[in-house]
Amino acid sequence: MGNTALITGASSGIGLGLAREFAKHKTDVVLVARNETKLNEIAQELASTYGVKAIVMVKNLSKAGSADELFREVKLAGIEIGYLVNNAGFGDFGMFSESDWNKQQEMISVNIITLTRLCRLFISEMIQRKQGRIMNLASIAAFQPGPLMAVYYATKAYVLLFSEAINNELKGSGITVTALCPGPTISGFEEAANLRESKLFKKKMLPDATEVARYGYHAMMKGKSVAIHGWMNRAMVFSVRFAPRKMVTAVVRKMSDKQ
């Protein structure tokens, strides 16, 4: 297997945590995000701390064709990707009817279209080598509707179901696909999505991105199909299966509202 991990959204949060986790285990990394300055700082940190090769590729993954551009750059650099981590993604908080459509469209592009295209591109090479591991960042949001974050929850449901389906298709191929499903996490996501005042985050003891990344890394290496971080999150996901959908949606709305 190629000993290089490609990680999107690697400049902060869970993506940065995963980059450090791979580097700690002596795996070279390709760091992908929009912030070139931050990526270069991280690359220097990983190279000096862990002695791995850290390559920076600057991309805005909400742009059409960005996945294909990234794939071409990896090929031109002669890098063999053994681990694909589709971590890049973002959310938005508020009524869908009042939302900024451009932001919603970019969210769908990053969370769904780019993720799906990168899987399609890199899976072909992994099949030829009969080896590879993929991690797609879903969320516990994937298991229920999400009033006030309607598009975000829907994109994560797609990521979860898509990942489970292709993991099944790839059975016996030497390739595994893991959907990592964290709950609310202190990662910078909450600020970007304007969630600081939401009950999901306010005045709560939440795990940090490093903890979630460590859990996700080990789940991926074990070939786990669905990895839900935290026993409370696992209990919540289990309970949702048996509760009436209308009630689940109402509870999520109450939990998401601002205090």
Residue, then its C-alpha position, 0 to 999 in steps of 0.5 A: m500500500g502507498n504510505t501516503a495519506l491525502i487529507t482534505g480540510a487539513s488546516s484545522g480541527i479534525g483534519l489537522g488532528l488526523a494529519r498529526e495522527f498519520a504523521k505520528h504513525k510515520t505516514d507521509v501526508v498530502l495536506v489539502a485546504r485553502n489556507e496556504t500559509k497555515l498548511n505550510e506551517i503544519a507541513q513544517e511542524l509534521a516534518s520536523t516533529y515526526g520526520v515524515k514528508a508533508i506536501v501542501m496542495v492548496k485547493n478550494l474544494s467548493k469549486a467545480g472541477s477541484a477534485d479532478e485538479l487535485f487528483r491530477e496534481v497528485k499524479l503529476a507529483g508521482i504520489e501513491i495514495g494509500y489513505l484517502v481522508n475526505n474531511a473537508g466540509f462545513g455547515d450553516f445555522g439558521m432557517f433554510s428559507e432565510s439562508d444564503w443560497n450560495k453558501q448552501q450550494e458551496m456546502i453541497s459541493v464540498n460535503i457531497i460532490t467533491l467527496t464523491r468525486l475524490c472517492r471515485l478517482f482514488i478508488s480506481e487506483m486502489i482497486q488496481r493495487k488491491q489495497g487502500r483505506i478511505m475515511n469520509l467525515a459524516s456526523i451523528a447528524a447523519f442519523q436524523p433530520g436537522p431543523l436549523m441546519a437542514v442542508y448540513y444534516a442532509t449532506k451528512a446523511y448522504v456521506l454515511l449512506f454512500s460510505e456504507a454502500i461502497n464499503n459493501e461493494l468493495k468487500g474482498s477487494g482489500i479496500t475499506v471505507t469508514a464513515l466517521c461520525p463525531g458528535p459536537t466537537i470543539s474543532g473550529f466548525e462551531e464558529a464557522a457554522n455560527l453555532r457558538e450560541s446553540k444549545l449543541f455547544k453552549k456550556k457543554m464539556l465537549p471532546d476536542a478535535t485531537e481526541v476525535a481524530r485519534y478515535g477515527y484513525h484507529a477505526m479506519m485502520k481496523g476497517k470499521s464501516v461506521a465509527i461513532h465517537g463517544w458512548m453518549n453519541r452511540a446511545m443517542v443514535f441507537s435510540v433514534r432508530f425506535a423513536p417516531r420521526k416527528m418526535v426525533t425532528a422536534v427534539v433536534r430542533k429544540m437541541s439546536d435552538k439558541q439559548 
